[in-house]
């Protein structure tokens, strides 16, 4: 049996997290485990405290004031974690956010769609998920 793909979703909205999980269930062919964290600061504390169990991929909502970009910088700046693909999953259409994420080496940038079908299509375009669909 194939190893479960470990996916970390950092998302402050529980409804969005539930929808995200359901969409993954519908498109992924490999077994996966989705871990949901409501706050990027919590993940930062785990990293800095040596309690972080690195996932295979991270989907990150860099909500203002929630430490999302600080987490992205930590992941990409730590040699042991820098190879984990990080995909931004956000409502932000700000060019500055996109450029900052791109500079930090994200694997993708998804602007949250309004329709579930659109989210399915966006996720299918993310390179780290391509082999799992």
Order of alpha helices (4+ residues) and beta strands (2+ residues): beta-alpha-beta-alpha-beta-alpha-beta-alpha-beta-alpha-alpha
